[in-house]
Amino acid sequence: MVNGIREIERKFSVEPTFVLPKLGEVAGVATARTRKTVSLEAVYYDSDDLRLARNKITIRRRTGGADAGWHLKLPVRVGERDELQLPLDAGVGVGVGAEGPRYSPPAEFVDLVSVHLRGAEPRPVARLRTLRTARRLRDTVGVDLAEVVDDQVSAQTLGETTVLSSWREIEVELVNGGPEVLDEVAGLLTAAGATPAADSSKLARVLGEALAAGPGPDVPSPPRKPRRGTPAGEVVRAYLIEQARALLAADPRVRLDEPEAVHKMRVACRRARSTLRTFAPLFPPERALFLDGELRDLAGALSGARDAEVQAAYFETRLAELPTELVAGPVRKTVTAHLGAGTANGRAEALAMLRSDRYFALVSNLLTLLRGPLTPAAARPAGKALPDLLLGADRKLAKKVRAASALKAGSERDELLHSARKQAKRLRYAAEAVAPLYGNDAARLVEQAQIAQELLGTHQDATIARRLLGDWGTAAQAQGAPTAFTLGVLLGLEECRARMAERDFFDAWPAISAARHRRWIR
């Protein structure tokens, strides 16, 4: 089983003669006891082209110290990483080399970073030997606030060439203290002559030259703050960069089954796909068409687990609100059985997609789009090209709403309202993409599109719930189960919810579609 901790730390470079200041002077610290110096040895694994290190990810096998084992570190934000741990025997022995036994990383870890490896095999790329002296900072009641470690590091690269290096550094890691502890300790260290480390990890320092010569992280940094004269393609590509970064960040979290991870990944898929559609003239048509279909199917593969999870929570609330006399038979058990199977099947489908060559091809094509050439239309000034494309998305929404309003309540109108909801999302995402140029004007349009999306989302949720309840109720009735009655009650409530959502949407539509929200694109 993979165990994990959130690592919040700061690193400092120091000279060999650096003298550690008195850490007991930190506010709130009662003792700063020195622990016995330990010897650590770690071998780091990566692809030949350092795909993991380029994305600030590390896999290592470390011996010595209290946490000997396999470690995988995933970036969260600057100064924060999630460290996942497995025992030493989780790796696979692959023979004996000049330095002793050789291992390959645990399959669990390779799976978690496969979106970056995309078929490349991880091998040993560096070995670090560290003499570590730690000091635990404790408060007056014995709670560990932080740990300050003084590391003497000797490192070598592994592979065709060997580069040797050595240095001394200080790490400050939070234990149970707050961020103010980090600030206090950092102030003491810098006053004593320490400087913030230039590299985010020891491995990054060892591989510095090779990393600098490489292509950089998978997802490029967004362009500088755009102006209306900036090429339209660069403005929209900056928004796509955000979505690609969100998708890749969510990938290992989905595999770990973390809460909300599927939702975040699915939203990133939909935003990226919507952007490719709304701003289609800016992108190479063949690659955009390929990505459109693949992002659609990826979002679909993610939907089963997420939808069942949301529906289970909703029905639990609905049942809790029903008067006791309207609950007949083991209806909770019936609902849980139906949706539990959907959750399990949905997760299996999502993981199968994430482990497929098809998914890796999607990611590779998306990353190529972020760096590759766009169409001639993308070179036009953003202030001239983008409003027209945004206006097109707005008009499509209005057209769908008009078509739905002309129909009577029923399945055909339900389908049109669902289509309008998807178009409201596209309008919202398009307005988000141009928000760096248009500020509050774009923000107001985002808000109106989101109102439409949420009202129509309630309608769609009720429509789906009706279908499920109808199927479950029919099956229960055929079996003579008493739950058929309660499922019928719930069905009636969902019918009411759907029609009320329609009413609320059409009541709100004049304000949502008001010209004052759109003058800047007309």
C-alpha positions as CSV (number, residue, x, y, z in Angstrom):
1,M,0.0,0.0,0.0
2,V,1.3,3.5,-0.9
3,N,1.6,5.9,2.0
4,G,1.9,9.6,1.5
5,I,2.7,12.8,3.3
6,R,2.6,16.5,2.3
7,E,6.1,17.9,2.4
8,I,6.4,21.7,3.0
9,E,10.0,22.8,3.1
10,R,12.5,25.4,2.1
11,K,16.1,24.8,1.0
12,F,19.2,27.0,1.5
13,S,22.6,26.9,0.1
14,V,25.5,27.4,2.5
15,E,29.3,27.5,2.5
16,P,31.2,24.6,4.1
17,T,32.1,26.9,7.0
18,F,28.6,28.0,7.7
19,V,27.6,28.1,11.4
20,L,24.0,27.2,12.2
21,P,22.4,29.9,14.3
22,K,20.7,29.3,17.6
23,L,17.4,27.8,16.5
24,G,16.0,28.1,20.0
25,E,15.6,31.8,19.3
26,V,12.7,31.1,17.0
27,A,9.4,32.3,18.4
28,G,7.4,29.5,20.0
29,V,10.4,27.1,20.0
30,A,11.3,25.7,23.5
31,T,14.0,23.2,22.4
32,A,16.1,22.5,19.3
33,R,17.7,19.2,20.0
34,T,20.3,17.7,17.7
35,R,19.8,14.1,16.6
36,K,22.4,11.6,15.8
37,T,24.0,12.1,12.4
38,V,22.8,9.5,9.9
39,S,24.2,8.3,6.5
40,L,21.8,8.2,3.6
41,E,22.3,6.8,0.1
42,A,19.7,7.3,-2.6
43,V,19.6,6.2,-6.2
44,Y,17.3,8.3,-8.5
45,Y,15.5,6.9,-11.5
46,D,14.4,8.7,-14.7
47,S,14.1,8.3,-18.4
48,D,17.2,8.9,-20.6
49,D,15.9,12.3,-21.5
50,L,15.0,13.1,-17.8
51,R,11.2,13.4,-18.4
52,L,10.5,13.2,-14.7
53,A,13.1,15.7,-13.4
54,R,12.1,18.1,-16.1
55,N,8.6,18.1,-14.5
56,K,10.0,18.3,-10.9
57,I,9.1,14.7,-10.2
58,T,11.5,12.3,-8.5
59,I,11.6,8.6,-7.9
60,R,14.3,7.3,-5.6
61,R,15.4,4.2,-3.6
62,R,16.9,5.4,-0.3
63,T,18.7,3.4,2.4
64,G,19.6,4.6,5.8
65,G,17.6,6.7,8.1
66,A,14.1,6.2,9.5
67,D,12.3,6.4,6.2
68,A,14.4,4.0,4.1
69,G,12.4,2.8,1.1
70,W,11.1,3.9,-2.3
71,H,10.0,7.5,-2.5
72,L,8.0,9.3,-5.2
73,K,7.7,13.1,-5.0
74,L,5.0,14.9,-6.9
75,P,4.9,18.7,-7.1
76,V,2.0,20.6,-5.6
77,R,3.2,24.2,-5.6
78,V,6.4,26.1,-4.9
79,G,7.9,24.6,-1.7
80,E,5.3,21.9,-1.5
81,R,5.4,18.3,-2.7
82,D,3.5,15.1,-1.9
83,E,5.8,12.3,-1.0
84,L,4.6,8.7,-1.5
85,Q,6.4,5.9,0.1
86,L,6.8,2.1,-0.4
87,P,9.1,-0.3,1.4
88,L,12.5,-1.3,0.0
89,D,11.2,-4.7,-1.2
90,A,8.6,-3.0,-3.4
91,G,11.2,-2.7,-6.2
92,V,12.3,-5.5,-8.5
93,G,15.9,-6.7,-8.4
94,V,17.4,-6.7,-11.9
95,G,20.9,-8.0,-11.3
96,V,24.2,-6.9,-9.7
97,G,26.4,-4.1,-10.9
98,A,29.7,-2.6,-9.9
99,E,28.0,-0.7,-7.0
100,G,26.0,-3.8,-5.8
101,P,22.4,-5.0,-6.5
102,R,20.4,-3.1,-9.1
103,Y,16.7,-2.5,-9.0
104,S,13.8,-1.2,-11.1
105,P,11.2,1.1,-9.5
106,P,7.9,-0.3,-8.1
107,A,5.2,-0.7,-10.8
108,E,2.9,1.4,-8.7
109,F,5.2,4.4,-9.0
110,V,5.9,3.9,-12.7
111,D,2.1,3.9,-13.3
112,L,1.6,7.1,-11.3
113,V,4.1,9.0,-13.5
114,S,3.4,7.2,-16.8
115,V,1.7,10.3,-18.3
116,H,5.2,11.9,-18.3
117,L,7.2,8.8,-19.2
118,R,4.8,7.8,-22.0
119,G,6.5,4.5,-22.7
120,A,10.1,5.5,-21.7
121,E,11.8,3.1,-19.2
122,P,13.2,4.7,-16.0
123,R,16.8,3.8,-15.2
124,P,19.3,5.0,-12.5
125,V,20.4,8.5,-13.4
126,A,22.1,9.7,-10.2
127,R,23.4,8.5,-6.8
128,L,23.5,10.8,-3.7
129,R,25.3,10.1,-0.4
130,T,24.3,12.4,2.4
131,L,25.5,12.9,6.0
132,R,22.5,14.4,7.7
133,T,22.3,16.0,11.1
134,A,18.8,16.9,12.1
135,R,17.4,19.3,14.7
136,R,13.8,19.0,15.9
137,L,12.2,22.3,16.9
138,R,9.7,21.7,19.7
139,D,7.3,23.9,21.6
140,T,6.7,24.1,25.3
141,V,4.3,21.1,25.3
142,G,6.6,18.8,23.3
143,V,5.0,19.2,19.8
144,D,7.4,19.1,16.9
145,L,7.0,22.3,14.9
146,A,9.7,21.8,12.3
147,E,12.9,19.9,11.5
148,V,16.1,21.6,10.3
149,V,18.5,19.3,8.6
150,D,22.2,20.0,7.8
151,D,23.2,17.9,4.8
152,Q,26.7,17.2,3.5
153,V,26.0,15.9,0.0
154,S,28.3,13.9,-2.4
155,A,26.7,13.1,-5.7
156,Q,27.4,11.5,-9.1
157,T,25.5,11.2,-12.3
158,L,25.0,7.7,-13.7
159,G,25.0,6.6,-17.3
160,E,27.4,7.2,-20.2
161,T,29.3,9.9,-18.4
162,T,29.8,10.6,-14.7
163,V,29.9,14.0,-13.1
164,L,30.9,14.3,-9.5
165,S,29.8,17.1,-7.2
166,S,29.5,17.9,-3.5
167,W,27.9,20.6,-1.5
168,R,26.3,21.5,1.8
169,E,22.7,22.6,2.2
170,I,20.2,23.3,4.9
171,E,16.5,22.1,4.7
172,V,13.7,23.4,6.9
173,E,10.6,21.2,6.8
174,L,7.3,21.8,8.6
175,V,6.1,19.1,10.9
176,N,3.2,20.4,13.0
177,G,4.0,24.1,13.0
178,G,2.5,26.8,10.9
179,P,4.1,28.8,8.0
180,E,5.3,31.4,10.4
181,V,7.8,28.9,11.7
182,L,9.3,28.6,8.3
183,D,9.5,32.3,8.0
184,E,11.2,32.7,11.4
185,V,13.8,30.0,10.7
186,A,14.4,31.3,7.2
187,G,15.0,34.8,8.6
188,L,17.6,33.4,11.1
189,L,19.4,31.4,8.4
190,T,19.6,34.2,5.8
191,A,20.8,36.6,8.5
192,A,23.6,34.0,9.2
193,G,24.6,34.0,5.6
194,A,22.5,31.2,4.0
195,T,20.8,31.9,0.6
196,P,17.7,30.3,-0.9
197,A,18.7,27.3,-3.0
198,A,18.6,27.9,-6.7
199,D,17.4,24.3,-7.4
200,S,14.1,22.8,-6.2
201,S,15.7,19.5,-5.2
202,K,19.1,17.8,-4.8
203,L,18.5,15.9,-7.9
204,A,17.9,19.1,-9.9
205,R,21.3,20.3,-8.7
206,V,23.0,17.1,-9.7
207,L,21.4,17.1,-13.2
208,G,21.7,20.8,-13.7
209,E,23.6,20.9,-16.9
210,A,21.6,18.0,-18.5
211,L,18.3,19.7,-17.5
212,A,19.4,23.0,-18.8
213,A,20.3,21.5,-22.2
214,G,16.9,19.7,-22.4
215,P,13.6,20.8,-23.7
216,G,12.2,21.9,-20.4
217,P,8.9,20.8,-18.7
218,D,6.2,19.1,-20.7
219,V,3.9,22.1,-20.3
220,P,5.6,25.4,-21.3
221,S,5.3,28.6,-19.2
222,P,2.5,30.8,-20.4
223,P,3.4,33.9,-22.5
224,R,3.9,37.2,-20.8
225,K,0.7,39.2,-19.9
226,P,-1.0,39.7,-23.3
227,R,-2.3,42.9,-24.8
228,R,-4.9,43.4,-27.5
229,G,-2.1,43.6,-30.1
230,T,-0.7,40.2,-29.0
231,P,-1.3,37.5,-31.6
232,A,-4.7,35.9,-31.0
233,G,-3.2,32.4,-31.1
234,E,-0.8,33.2,-28.2
235,V,-3.7,34.5,-26.0
236,V,-5.7,31.4,-26.5
237,R,-2.7,29.1,-26.3
238,A,-2.0,30.6,-22.8
239,Y,-5.5,29.3,-21.7
240,L,-4.8,25.9,-23.2
241,I,-1.5,25.8,-21.3
242,E,-3.5,26.2,-18.1
243,Q,-5.8,23.3,-19.0
244,A,-2.9,21.0,-20.1
245,R,-1.2,21.7,-16.7
246,A,-4.4,20.9,-14.8
247,L,-4.9,17.7,-16.8
248,L,-1.3,16.4,-16.1
249,A,-1.5,17.4,-12.5
250,A,-4.8,15.5,-12.0
251,D,-3.5,12.3,-13.7
252,P,-1.7,10.7,-10.8
253,R,-4.4,11.9,-8.4
254,V,-7.0,10.0,-10.4
255,R,-4.9,6.9,-10.3
256,L,-4.6,7.3,-6.5
257,D,-8.4,7.8,-6.3
258,E,-8.2,11.1,-4.6
259,P,-11.4,13.1,-4.0
260,E,-12.3,15.5,-6.8
261,A,-9.4,14.3,-9.0
262,V,-11.7,12.9,-11.7
263,H,-13.8,16.1,-11.6
264,K,-10.7,18.3,-12.1
265,M,-9.4,16.2,-14.9
266,R,-12.7,16.1,-16.7
267,V,-13.1,19.9,-16.4
268,A,-9.6,20.4,-17.9
269,C,-10.6,18.1,-20.8
270,R,-13.8,20.0,-21.4
271,R,-12.2,23.4,-21.2
272,A,-9.5,22.3,-23.7
273,R,-11.9,20.8,-26.1
274,S,-14.3,23.8,-25.9
275,T,-11.3,26.1,-26.6
276,L,-10.3,24.1,-29.7
277,R,-13.9,24.3,-31.0
278,T,-14.6,28.0,-30.3
279,F,-11.3,29.2,-31.6
280,A,-11.0,26.6,-34.3
281,P,-9.6,29.0,-37.0
282,L,-6.5,29.5,-35.0
283,F,-5.4,25.8,-34.8
284,P,-4.2,23.4,-37.4
285,P,-7.4,21.6,-38.4
286,E,-6.1,18.0,-38.5
287,R,-4.5,18.1,-35.1
288,A,-7.5,20.1,-33.6
289,L,-10.0,17.5,-35.0
290,F,-8.0,14.6,-33.6
291,L,-7.8,16.3,-30.1
292,D,-11.5,17.2,-30.2
293,G,-12.4,13.5,-30.5
294,E,-9.9,12.2,-28.1
295,L,-10.7,14.8,-25.4
296,R,-14.3,13.9,-25.8
297,D,-13.7,10.2,-25.3
298,L,-11.3,10.9,-22.3
299,A,-14.0,13.0,-20.6
300,G,-16.5,10.3,-21.3
301,A,-14.3,7.6,-19.8
302,L,-13.9,9.8,-16.7
303,S,-17.7,10.4,-16.4
304,G,-18.9,7.1,-15.2
305,A,-17.1,7.2,-11.8
306,R,-17.8,10.9,-11.3
307,D,-21.4,10.8,-12.2
308,A,-22.2,7.8,-10.0
309,E,-20.4,9.4,-7.1
310,V,-22.4,12.7,-7.5
311,Q,-25.7,10.8,-7.9
312,A,-25.1,8.7,-4.8
313,A,-24.6,11.8,-2.7
314,Y,-27.6,13.4,-4.2
315,F,-30.0,10.5,-3.7
316,E,-28.8,10.0,-0.1
317,T,-29.8,13.6,0.6
318,R,-33.2,13.2,-1.2
319,L,-34.0,10.0,0.8
320,A,-33.0,11.7,4.1
321,E,-35.5,14.5,3.3
322,L,-38.5,12.1,2.6
323,P,-41.1,11.6,5.4
324,T,-40.8,8.1,6.9
325,E,-44.2,7.0,5.6
326,L,-42.9,7.5,2.0
327,V,-39.9,5.2,2.4
328,A,-40.9,1.7,1.6
329,G,-38.5,-1.2,1.7
330,P,-34.7,-1.1,1.5
331,V,-34.6,1.7,-0.9
332,R,-31.2,3.0,0.2
333,K,-29.7,-0.4,-0.3
334,T,-31.3,-0.6,-3.8
335,V,-29.9,2.8,-4.9
336,T,-26.5,2.1,-3.4
337,A,-26.4,-1.3,-5.3
338,H,-27.2,0.3,-8.6
339,L,-24.8,3.2,-8.2
340,G,-22.0,1.2,-6.5
341,A,-21.7,-0.9,-9.6
342,G,-21.5,2.2,-11.7
343,T,-18.8,3.7,-9.5
344,A,-16.6,0.5,-9.7
345,N,-17.2,0.1,-13.5
346,G,-16.6,3.8,-14.0
347,R,-13.2,3.7,-12.2
348,A,-12.1,0.7,-14.1
349,E,-13.0,2.4,-17.4
350,A,-11.1,5.6,-16.4
351,L,-8.0,3.7,-15.4
352,A,-8.1,1.6,-18.6
353,M,-8.2,4.8,-20.6
354,L,-5.3,6.4,-18.6
355,R,-3.2,3.3,-19.2
356,S,-3.8,3.1,-22.9
357,D,-1.5,4.1,-25.8
358,R,-4.4,6.1,-27.1
359,Y,-4.3,8.4,-24.0
360,F,-0.5,8.9,-24.3
361,A,-0.9,9.8,-28.0
362,L,-3.6,12.4,-26.9
363,V,-1.2,13.9,-24.4
364,S,1.7,14.0,-26.9
365,N,-0.5,15.8,-29.5
366,L,-1.8,18.3,-27.0
367,L,1.8,19.1,-25.8
368,T,2.9,19.5,-29.4
369,L,0.0,21.9,-30.0
370,L,1.2,24.0,-27.1
371,R,4.6,24.6,-28.7
372,G,4.0,24.1,-32.4
373,P,3.0,26.5,-35.2
374,L,-0.6,27.7,-35.5
375,T,-2.6,28.9,-38.5
376,P,-2.1,32.3,-40.2
377,A,-5.3,33.5,-38.6
378,A,-3.6,33.1,-35.2
379,A,-1.2,35.8,-36.1
380,R,-3.9,38.5,-36.2
381,P,-4.1,40.9,-33.2
382,A,-6.1,39.4,-30.4
383,G,-8.2,42.5,-30.1
384,K,-9.5,42.1,-33.6
385,A,-9.7,38.3,-34.0
386,L,-11.1,37.1,-30.7
387,P,-14.3,39.1,-30.2
388,D,-15.7,37.8,-33.4
389,L,-15.1,34.2,-32.4
390,L,-16.6,34.9,-29.0
391,L,-19.6,36.5,-30.5
392,G,-20.1,33.3,-32.6
393,A,-20.3,31.2,-29.5
394,D,-22.7,33.7,-27.9
395,R,-25.0,33.6,-30.9
396,K,-25.0,29.8,-31.0
397,L,-26.3,29.8,-27.4
398,A,-29.1,32.2,-28.2
399,K,-30.1,30.2,-31.2
400,K,-30.3,27.0,-29.1
401,V,-32.4,28.7,-26.4
402,R,-34.8,30.1,-28.9
403,A,-35.3,26.6,-30.5
404,A,-35.9,25.1,-27.0
405,S,-38.4,27.8,-26.0
406,A,-40.5,27.1,-29.1
407,L,-41.1,23.5,-28.0
408,K,-43.5,22.0,-25.4
409,A,-42.0,20.4,-22.3
410,G,-40.8,16.9,-23.2
411,S,-37.9,14.8,-24.3
412,E,-37.1,16.9,-27.4
413,R,-37.0,20.1,-25.4
414,D,-34.9,18.3,-22.8
415,E,-32.3,17.4,-25.4
416,L,-32.2,21.0,-26.8
417,L,-31.8,22.4,-23.3
418,H,-28.9,20.0,-22.7
419,S,-27.3,21.2,-25.9
420,A,-27.8,24.8,-24.7
421,R,-26.1,23.9,-21.4
422,K,-23.0,22.6,-23.3
423,Q,-23.0,25.8,-25.4
424,A,-23.2,28.0,-22.2
425,K,-20.1,26.2,-21.0
426,R,-18.3,26.9,-24.3
427,L,-19.3,30.6,-24.0
428,R,-18.1,30.7,-20.4
429,Y,-14.7,29.0,-21.2
430,A,-14.2,31.3,-24.2
431,A,-14.8,34.4,-22.1
432,E,-12.3,33.0,-19.5
433,A,-9.7,32.6,-22.3
434,V,-10.0,36.3,-23.2
435,A,-10.3,37.6,-19.6
436,P,-6.6,38.6,-19.5
437,L,-7.4,41.1,-22.3
438,Y,-10.9,42.3,-21.3
439,G,-10.9,42.1,-17.5
440,N,-14.2,42.9,-15.9
441,D,-16.1,42.9,-19.2
442,A,-15.1,39.3,-19.7
443,A,-15.7,38.4,-16.1
444,R,-19.3,39.6,-16.3
445,L,-20.0,37.5,-19.4
446,V,-18.4,34.5,-17.6
447,E,-20.8,35.1,-14.7
448,Q,-23.9,35.2,-16.9
449,A,-22.8,32.1,-18.8
450,Q,-22.2,30.3,-15.5
451,I,-25.7,31.2,-14.3
452,A,-27.1,29.7,-17.5
453,Q,-24.9,26.6,-17.1
454,E,-25.9,26.0,-13.5
455,L,-29.7,26.4,-14.1
456,L,-29.6,24.1,-17.1
457,G,-27.3,21.8,-15.2
458,T,-30.0,21.4,-12.6
459,H,-32.4,20.5,-15.4
460,Q,-30.1,18.0,-16.9
461,D,-29.3,16.4,-13.5
462,A,-33.0,15.9,-12.9
463,T,-33.5,14.5,-16.4
464,I,-30.8,11.9,-15.8
465,A,-32.2,11.1,-12.3
466,R,-35.7,10.5,-13.8
467,R,-34.3,8.0,-16.3
468,L,-32.4,6.1,-13.6
469,L,-35.4,6.1,-11.3
470,G,-37.7,5.0,-14.0
471,D,-35.5,2.0,-14.9
472,W,-35.0,1.1,-11.2
473,G,-38.7,1.5,-10.4
474,T,-39.8,-0.6,-13.4
475,A,-37.4,-3.4,-12.3
476,A,-38.6,-3.2,-8.7
477,Q,-42.2,-3.3,-9.8
478,A,-41.6,-6.3,-12.0
479,Q,-40.1,-8.1,-8.9
480,G,-43.0,-7.0,-6.7
481,A,-40.5,-5.1,-4.5
482,P,-41.9,-2.5,-2.1
483,T,-39.1,-0.1,-3.1
484,A,-41.0,0.6,-6.3
485,F,-43.3,2.9,-4.4
486,T,-40.5,5.1,-3.0
487,L,-38.7,5.1,-6.3
488,G,-41.9,6.4,-7.9
489,V,-42.1,9.1,-5.4
490,L,-38.5,10.2,-6.1
491,L,-39.3,10.0,-9.8
492,G,-42.2,12.5,-9.3
493,L,-39.9,14.8,-7.4
494,E,-37.3,14.8,-10.1
495,E,-40.0,15.5,-12.7
496,C,-41.0,18.5,-10.7
497,R,-37.3,19.6,-10.2
498,A,-36.7,19.4,-14.0
499,R,-39.8,21.6,-14.8
500,M,-39.0,24.1,-12.1
501,A,-35.4,24.4,-13.5
502,E,-36.8,25.0,-17.0
503,R,-39.0,27.8,-15.6
504,D,-36.2,29.4,-13.6
505,F,-33.9,29.3,-16.7
506,F,-36.4,30.9,-19.0
507,D,-37.2,33.5,-16.4
508,A,-33.6,34.4,-16.0
509,W,-32.8,34.3,-19.7
510,P,-33.6,37.9,-20.5
511,A,-31.1,39.1,-17.9
512,I,-28.5,36.5,-19.0
513,S,-28.8,37.5,-22.6
514,A,-29.0,41.3,-22.0
515,A,-26.9,43.3,-24.5
516,R,-25.1,45.2,-21.7
517,H,-23.1,42.1,-21.0
518,R,-21.9,41.9,-24.6
519,R,-21.3,45.4,-25.9
520,W,-17.5,44.8,-25.8
521,I,-17.7,42.0,-28.4
522,R,-20.2,43.6,-30.7
